[in-house]
Amino acid sequence: EEERQKELEEIYMLPRMRNCAKQISSNG
């Protein structure tokens, strides 16, 4: 079930990275 865990982690991390990118572009 490690692969499944990795998939879930990626799914949860992607939205965070997008939010960070939005904040950076807004502050830039």
C-alpha positions in Angstrom: 0.0 0.0 0.0 3.0 2.3 -0.2 2.2 3.3 -3.7 -1.3 4.3 -2.6 0.1 6.3 0.2 2.4 8.2 -2.2 -0.5 8.9 -4.5 -2.5 10.4 -1.6 0.5 12.4 -0.5 0.9 13.9 -4.0 -2.8 14.7 -4.2 -2.6 16.5 -0.9 0.6 18.3 -1.6 -0.3 19.6 -5.1 -3.0 22.0 -3.8 -0.6 23.3 -1.2 2.1 24.0 -3.8 -0.5 25.8 -5.9 -1.5 28.0 -3.0 2.2 28.8 -2.2 2.8 29.7 -5.9 -0.3 32.0 -5.8 1.0 33.7 -2.7 4.4 34.1 -4.2 3.1 35.6 -7.4 0.8 37.9 -5.5 3.6 39.1 -3.3 6.0 39.4 -6.2 
